[in-house]
């Protein structure tokens, strides 16, 4: 598995080490490489979109509003980024009404 590090931890400023994210998610991620999974009580690596499959770690709630973690990595990543924060939920509600969320290819409960 390729290890990608943030600039603050000695990572490179190259395209291979950058990921597209909104400012709030990027800021929440900060320089974390791992997080706490409250279900297992373990410290686990966070989701790496270059190495892992999204569908193996995440699923949308049946209404498409909440992102849920299927694995310790998924749960810890959701917690660190605070992906279900109220402002994001308001945006998702509007996107659901416009039939633009969640992506059709993403699994739901």
Backbone as CSV, one residue per row, in Angstrom:
resi,resn,N_x,N_y,N_z,CA_x,CA_y,CA_z,C_x,C_y,C_z
1,UNK,0.838,-1.176,0.000,0.000,0.000,0.000,0.885,1.242,0.000
2,UNK,0.567,2.177,-0.885,1.307,3.427,-0.965,0.925,4.320,0.206
3,UNK,1.903,4.864,0.893,1.621,5.766,2.001,1.693,7.194,1.495
4,UNK,0.634,7.925,1.718,0.555,9.319,1.316,0.542,10.145,2.597
5,UNK,1.419,11.117,2.661,1.535,11.935,3.856,1.206,13.382,3.537
6,UNK,0.557,14.085,4.452,0.319,15.512,4.253,1.638,16.286,4.272
7,UNK,1.614,17.467,3.701,2.815,18.310,3.685,3.370,18.510,5.092
8,UNK,2.471,18.678,6.058,2.905,18.940,7.433,3.658,17.763,8.055
9,UNK,3.545,16.578,7.433,4.263,15.398,7.933,5.325,14.917,6.949
10,UNK,5.777,15.832,6.094,6.862,15.502,5.172,6.423,14.999,3.816
11,UNK,5.133,15.096,3.518,4.635,14.675,2.210,5.038,15.646,1.122
12,UNK,4.913,15.188,-0.110,5.296,16.005,-1.256,4.118,16.813,-1.784
13,UNK,4.436,17.899,-2.448,3.440,18.745,-3.091,3.322,18.321,-4.554
14,UNK,3.020,17.044,-4.782,2.903,16.502,-6.137,1.473,16.017,-6.350
15,UNK,1.078,15.861,-7.607,-0.280,15.401,-7.895,-0.566,14.044,-7.277
16,UNK,0.440,13.196,-7.190,0.249,11.869,-6.590,-0.061,11.942,-5.099
17,UNK,0.242,13.075,-4.483,0.047,13.213,-3.042,-1.097,14.178,-2.713
18,UNK,-1.852,14.586,-3.714,-2.958,15.507,-3.485,-4.278,14.811,-3.771
19,UNK,-5.321,15.233,-3.084,-6.660,14.700,-3.320,-7.643,15.858,-3.340
20,UNK,-8.615,15.781,-4.215,-9.643,16.804,-4.317,-10.624,16.642,-3.166
21,UNK,-10.830,17.706,-2.420,-11.776,17.685,-1.307,-12.264,19.102,-1.060
22,UNK,-13.449,19.214,-0.500,-13.936,20.546,-0.147,-13.073,21.093,0.993
23,UNK,-13.083,22.389,1.157,-12.244,23.031,2.160,-12.529,22.495,3.564
24,UNK,-13.800,22.322,3.885,-14.159,21.904,5.242,-13.692,20.474,5.516
25,UNK,-13.884,19.573,4.546,-13.407,18.188,4.727,-11.883,18.145,4.797
26,UNK,-11.238,18.889,3.931,-9.780,18.927,3.934,-9.258,19.470,5.258
27,UNK,-9.895,20.505,5.742,-9.488,21.096,7.014,-9.730,20.121,8.167
28,UNK,-10.834,19.393,8.127,-11.133,18.407,9.168,-10.146,17.254,9.156
29,UNK,-9.751,16.847,7.962,-8.780,15.765,7.829,-7.424,16.190,8.377
30,UNK,-7.088,17.461,8.163,-5.831,18.030,8.656,-4.675,17.111,8.278
31,UNK,-3.889,16.719,9.260,-2.770,15.813,8.965,-2.968,14.443,9.615
32,UNK,-4.230,14.088,9.856,-4.532,12.779,10.434,-4.281,11.668,9.422
33,UNK,-3.679,10.609,9.868,-3.490,9.406,9.061,-4.320,8.251,9.605
34,UNK,-4.761,8.391,10.851,-5.567,7.364,11.485,-6.608,8.030,12.373
35,UNK,-7.587,7.245,12.794,-8.640,7.754,13.647,-9.182,6.658,14.537
36,UNK,-10.061,7.032,15.435,-10.647,6.125,16.421,-11.975,5.591,15.903
37,UNK,-12.116,4.280,15.898,-13.388,3.643,15.567,-14.106,3.340,16.873
38,UNK,-15.191,4.051,17.133,-15.887,3.888,18.414,-16.579,2.531,18.541
39,UNK,-16.811,1.836,17.438,-17.436,0.509,17.507,-16.464,-0.545,18.023
40,UNK,-15.244,-0.523,17.504,-14.263,-1.528,17.918,-13.331,-1.020,19.009
41,UNK,-13.283,0.300,19.195,-12.366,0.876,20.171,-10.925,0.904,19.691
42,UNK,-10.718,0.732,18.387,-9.368,0.661,17.827,-8.994,1.954,17.100
43,UNK,-7.699,2.213,17.063,-7.151,3.254,16.200,-6.862,2.575,14.860
44,UNK,-7.424,3.130,13.784,-7.316,2.497,12.465,-6.876,3.519,11.423
45,UNK,-6.305,3.049,10.311,-5.945,3.975,9.235,-7.206,4.588,8.619
46,UNK,-7.089,5.826,8.176,-8.198,6.471,7.494,-8.292,5.984,6.052
47,UNK,-9.427,6.228,5.438,-9.683,5.799,4.065,-8.702,6.465,3.101
48,UNK,-8.144,5.659,2.213,-7.226,6.138,1.178,-7.883,5.868,-0.177
49,UNK,-8.384,6.919,-0.846,-9.108,6.701,-2.106,-8.246,6.155,-3.236
50,UNK,-6.942,6.249,-3.116,-6.063,5.700,-4.143,-5.869,4.190,-3.998
51,UNK,-6.050,3.700,-2.789,-5.752,2.298,-2.499,-6.981,1.463,-2.159
52,UNK,-8.069,2.108,-1.769,-9.235,1.376,-1.285,-10.470,1.708,-2.112
53,UNK,-11.439,0.804,-2.091,-12.692,1.000,-2.815,-13.727,1.624,-1.889
54,UNK,-14.297,2.717,-2.350,-15.265,3.473,-1.561,-16.400,2.575,-1.082
55,UNK,-16.948,1.749,-1.992,-18.105,0.922,-1.670,-17.825,-0.135,-0.600
56,UNK,-16.564,-0.439,-0.362,-16.239,-1.415,0.684,-16.246,-0.789,2.079
57,UNK,-16.191,0.534,2.140,-16.071,1.205,3.436,-17.263,2.094,3.799
58,UNK,-18.066,2.470,2.792,-19.148,3.426,3.027,-20.434,2.990,2.350
59,UNK,-21.546,3.435,2.930,-22.866,3.225,2.337,-23.732,4.410,2.750
60,UNK,-24.674,4.792,1.881,-25.606,5.864,2.220,-26.783,5.286,2.988
61,UNK,-27.336,6.081,3.893,-28.569,5.690,4.571,-29.654,5.526,3.508
62,UNK,-30.742,4.853,3.850,-31.781,4.563,2.856,-32.355,5.831,2.236
63,UNK,-32.380,6.927,2.985,-32.880,8.191,2.436,-31.787,8.980,1.711
64,UNK,-30.550,8.465,1.720,-29.445,9.122,1.028,-28.853,10.305,1.767
65,UNK,-29.311,10.557,2.971,-28.880,11.750,3.692,-27.574,11.552,4.460
66,UNK,-27.411,10.412,5.093,-26.246,10.172,5.948,-25.277,9.188,5.306
67,UNK,-24.001,9.487,5.387,-22.977,8.539,4.991,-22.641,7.695,6.210
68,UNK,-22.637,6.378,6.043,-22.397,5.445,7.140,-21.147,4.633,6.846
69,UNK,-20.417,4.304,7.890,-19.217,3.494,7.741,-19.528,2.017,7.863
70,UNK,-19.019,1.236,6.928,-19.195,-0.215,6.957,-18.051,-0.914,7.668
71,UNK,-16.935,-0.238,7.789,-15.723,-0.820,8.352,-15.160,0.138,9.400
72,UNK,-14.212,-0.334,10.212,-13.554,0.587,11.139,-12.942,1.790,10.415
73,UNK,-12.314,1.559,9.270,-11.721,2.656,8.501,-12.798,3.639,8.046
74,UNK,-13.916,3.135,7.548,-15.005,4.007,7.112,-15.562,4.831,8.254
75,UNK,-15.812,4.188,9.391,-16.370,4.900,10.548,-15.412,5.953,11.078
76,UNK,-14.139,5.622,11.169,-13.158,6.579,11.681,-13.011,7.762,10.725
77,UNK,-13.046,7.509,9.432,-12.922,8.586,8.446,-14.121,9.526,8.533
78,UNK,-15.313,8.971,8.637,-16.517,9.789,8.771,-16.426,10.666,10.017
79,UNK,-15.958,10.109,11.101,-15.840,10.852,12.365,-14.805,11.971,12.257
80,UNK,-13.636,11.670,11.738,-12.562,12.670,11.626,-12.997,13.842,10.753
81,UNK,-13.601,13.529,9.614,-13.995,14.584,8.674,-15.299,15.265,9.104
82,UNK,-16.074,14.607,9.964,-17.388,15.110,10.372,-18.273,15.291,9.144
83,UNK,-18.314,14.260,8.332,-18.963,14.317,7.022,-20.477,14.471,7.098
84,UNK,-21.076,14.159,8.231,-22.520,14.303,8.385,-22.890,15.541,9.205
85,UNK,-22.063,16.570,9.121,-22.338,17.807,9.856,-23.599,18.472,9.292
86,UNK,-24.234,19.288,10.094,-25.540,19.859,9.751,-25.528,20.636,8.433
87,UNK,-24.521,21.425,8.183,-24.482,22.200,6.934,-24.463,21.270,5.712
88,UNK,-23.699,20.200,5.790,-23.631,19.240,4.690,-24.968,18.525,4.532
89,UNK,-25.635,18.216,5.633,-26.945,17.564,5.558,-27.958,18.469,4.861
90,UNK,-27.900,19.772,5.126,-28.815,20.713,4.450,-28.562,20.710,2.946
91,UNK,-27.299,20.700,2.540,-26.960,20.664,1.116,-27.444,19.352,0.503
92,UNK,-27.213,18.236,1.197,-27.665,16.943,0.676,-29.175,16.898,0.516
93,UNK,-29.919,17.471,1.479,-31.389,17.488,1.367,-31.815,18.178,0.073
94,UNK,-31.209,19.311,-0.214,-31.531,20.042,-1.450,-31.147,19.230,-2.678
95,UNK,-29.988,18.596,-2.649,-29.528,17.794,-3.783,-30.427,16.573,-4.005
96,UNK,-30.950,15.990,-2.934,-31.870,14.860,-3.045,-33.158,15.317,-3.732
97,UNK,-33.654,16.485,-3.360,-34.869,17.012,-3.987,-34.685,17.231,-5.487
98,UNK,-33.466,17.563,-5.894,-33.154,17.780,-7.307,-32.718,16.488,-8.009
99,UNK,-32.763,15.379,-7.289,-32.359,14.060,-7.792,-30.895,14.052,-8.248
100,UNK,-30.064,14.773,-7.501,-28.634,14.820,-7.820,-27.775,14.156,-6.741
101,UNK,-28.425,13.561,-5.756,-27.679,12.909,-4.670,-28.540,11.784,-4.114
102,UNK,-27.953,10.716,-3.645,-26.544,10.331,-3.807,-26.300,9.828,-5.231
103,UNK,-25.044,9.675,-5.607,-24.758,9.161,-6.943,-25.479,7.828,-7.170
104,UNK,-25.998,7.646,-8.345,-26.779,6.439,-8.678,-25.987,5.144,-8.493
105,UNK,-24.677,5.223,-8.647,-23.853,4.013,-8.544,-23.471,3.687,-7.104
106,UNK,-23.735,4.584,-6.174,-23.375,4.344,-4.777,-24.429,3.495,-4.080
107,UNK,-24.006,2.561,-3.237,-24.964,1.715,-2.529,-25.706,2.476,-1.423
108,UNK,-26.927,2.016,-1.149,-27.734,2.529,-0.043,-28.202,1.362,0.811
109,UNK,-28.513,1.655,2.044,-29.106,0.635,2.941,-30.458,0.230,2.440
